[in-house]
Amino acid sequence: MTTPICDFVKKYACGDSLRLHMPGHKGKSFLGAEPRDITEVEGADVLYMSNGIIAESQNNASTLFCTKKTLYSTEGSSLCIRAMIQLVALAAREKGEPAKILAARNAHKSFMSGLALLDVDVEWLYPEKQDNLISCKISAEYLDGYLSQMTKKPTAVYLTSPDYLGNTSDICEIARICHKNGILLMVDNAHGAYLRFLPEDKHPITLGADVCCDSAHKTLPVLTGGAYLHISECAPHVICDMAEHAMTLFASTSPSYLILQSLDMANLYLSHDYKKNISELSKKLDDLKKKLCDKGFEVVGDEKLKLTISPKSYGYTGDEIAEILKKDGIVCEMSDSDFVVMMLTPEISDGDIDRLYSALAGIERREAITDKAPIPSATERVLSVRDAMLSASAEIAIENVLGEVLASASVSCPPAVPILIAGERIDENAIECFRYYGIDKVRVVR
């Protein structure tokens, strides 16, 4: 597997060129990475207009992921999500229809901004049974029944799988149902780039999704911001033909060549022993999860490389568990009152896994905490996402927002799953959720 971007930049960095171009550091070391931090000089190709080293590298990635086309993002999956919305809108326009997306309610907040910027209509898909804010478990059977009752079918279905807690959807069967109904399937696979390389390939593109995004940096050895937009062989031609243009609508014209090199080098890494390493690690993590369950911890989710514990039955909040682990030098991905999330990769050693188990096993069990998280409920939609997010707004304390219309997602990342969607009226249940998750101010339409 070639690494054309890395090879070019290494040669350039080792030369003695007088850099009368951006960036302003001119290749002089301040942090140490500057010699390899270049811009689109001659020979470096141009992202989204590539016909040289970037094109070659993206083709390598496309081969590894078995896609019709794979494009790089140096601005995370957020860029790819917005591009996916635009591509679905173009597919709808080709059919002479307005675009409409049926989206699982736990979509990332970047999905909201994409809807607002592109003025695409959305219908929210709630699960049959919801037990927390972050997950939205949609079964294939439930989706089939929901679609059968819609008088006008959507252009696409949008799912987040895996979600932040490590729950995965039956993408294969959901894709079959979508395609039976003439509907595209979009998947936010930000947490699942590695799924392609499991012993049983579980990547959304393999399972039938038309388009999906992967945050390479979340689970692969890629610098923060590195991501992929993947397009299936079965996707409509307009999606493949317009993919670069869709990315340029939202992307910076100054992509990070450090991140591009990282994505380029990942191709070489993935083409060697990665499948073997993933297989071995997933077995070790299965064993770790079993030992923790035997100890009395409640482990949730079925994602192979994520360990999510719901510790209230053990007598602790997620934040308390995370703080205990932090004192042992173990830093978790995310915690709140209900969950603590840890992400592992082959870069975690056997000794690291043993250290994690010892730290968790050493926590003394206490009386169970019985309170449960409030669940957001469907509420009145007053404005479109676009009209709400682009309106003048004011930040108001939650004590004074009952009946107001939300103007933007008031949620941090992680997990970046909004409690209410912009344009919806704030009710008592929403205020209870805001309080529970530590949100004391929200932005409302003026």
Secondary structure, 3 states (H helix, E strand, C coil): CCCHHHHHHHHHHHCCCCCCCCCCCCCCCCCCCHHHCCCCCCCCCCCCCCCCHHHHHHHHHHHHHCCCEEEEECCHHHHHHHHHHHHHHHHHHHCCCCCEEEEECCCCHHHHHHHHHHCCEEEEECCCCCCCCCCCCCCHHHHHHHHHCCCCCCCEEEEECCCCCCCCCCHHHHHHHHHHCCCEEEEECCCCHHHHHCCCCCCHHHHCCCEEEECHHHHCCCCCCCEEEEECCCCCHHHHHCHHHHHHCCCCCCCCHHHHHHHHHHHHHHHCCHHHHHHHHHHHHHHHHHHHHHHCCCEECCCCCEEEECHHHHCCCHHHHHHHHHHCCCCCCEECCCCEEEECCCCCCHHHHHHHHHHHHCCCCCCCCCCCCCCCCCCCECCCHHHHHCCCEEEEEHHHCCCCEECCCCCCCCCCCCCCCCCEECCHHHHHHHHHCCCCEEEEEC
